[in-house]
Amino acid sequence: MARRVLVTGGAGFIGSHIVEAYLAAGWDVTALDDLSRGKASQVPAGVPLIVADIRSDLARSTAATGGFEVLNHHAAQIDVRYSVEHPSADADINIAGFVNMLEGAASGGVRRVVFASSGGVVYGNPDVIPTPETAPKGPVSPYGVSKLAGEHYLRALGALHAFEGVALRYANVCGPRQDPKSEAGVVSIFVSRLLAGQPLSIFGDGKQTRDYVSVKDVARANVLASGAVLPTDDDHDARAFNIATGVERTVLDLAEAAGRVTGRKPELRMEAARPGEILRSALDVKKAADVLGWRPEVTFDAGLAMLMDWFRTEG
C-alpha cells in the first residue's frame, strides 16, 4: 500500500507543488486548506481536499483519523508586515493552529511531521553568511518568532508523543503559482509588474539580500525529508535543515535579473524601508546535502523563466 500523507496548505503556492511531488513519488496524498490564499484548482485531480482552518476541530480530527504516516504542515500566515501589525492573529494561526494539528497527529499515530519553518526569519540578522542551522536564533518580527516557536513545539510534542519532527528552514521560495499580491512573493511581484509594464517598488536602498530557491527544489526536499533517516540528537537544530542555495542576491540584483528574463527594462521607485525586515540572508545547505541527499538543482534564471511562462499562460 502507498504511504499516506496529509499536506496542510495543500492548495497553496508551495503546498500544491509538494502535493504533486508526493504523488510523483507514489504517495497517497490528502490536502487540507481553508482556501483563504490557496485555490482548489491547484490541487491535482483525484487528490481529496478537506476545506478546513488548521485551528478547527475538523482539521485536528482529519489528522487524527486519516491513517496518515506523515503530516506535512504548510498552512500558515506568511506576511511579515501583517505579523508586525497583528502579532496576536499571527500567533493564533502559526502557533495555536500548528499545535492543534500536532495534537491530531499525536492522536492518530502519525510517525513523522514535516514543518515549514523559515531560515529567512528565524536567524534574524546573522553574523555568518551563508548561515548554518546552528547559528543563534534572533527573529526580528512576530512572524519569525511564531516560526521558531513552532519548531520548539514540534520537538517537544514529538518527544512526548513519539513522532519524529523535521523543520525545513526555507530561504525565499519562488516559482509558478506564487501570488503577486503577496508581500512574501517579491520575485512574483517583480515579474508580474514587468510583464504588465509597471514600475518596481524598492523598499530601503535595495541592497538588502535574499537567497532565492525554486519551489520545485523545495517540493523535492519535502519528499526526501519524509523518508530520510534522521539524526537522533536531542539538540534543537539536529532535525532542522536549511533549504536554499547559499547565494546572496540584492533586491536590485533581482530587479535586474527579472528585467533580463522578461526583456523589459525595470523602472525603479525607491520607497521607505519596512519595519521588521532583515538586512542580509543566505543559508548554508551542506547539512541538507549530507543528511537528506538534497541539493538545489534549478538555477535562478531558469526559475525566473518558469515563473514568467506561468504568468503568460495561467497567471
Buried (B, 14 or more C-beta within 10 A) or exposed (E): EEBBBBBBBBBBBBBBBBBBBBBEBEBBBBBBBBEEBBBEEBBBEEBBBBBBBBBBEEBBBBBBEBEBBBBBBBBBBBBBBBBBEBBEEBBBBBBEBBBBBBBBBBBBEBBBBBBBBBBBBBBBEBEEBBBBBBBEBBBBBBBBBBBBBBBEBBBEBBEEBEBBBBBBBBBBBBBBBBBBEBEBBBBBBBBBBBBEEBEBBBBBEBEBBBBBBBBBBBBBBBBBBBBBEBEEEEEBBBBBBBBBBBBBBBBBBBBBBBBEBBEBEBEBEEEEEBEBBBEBBBBBBEBBEEBBEBBBEBEBEEBBBBBBEBBEEEB
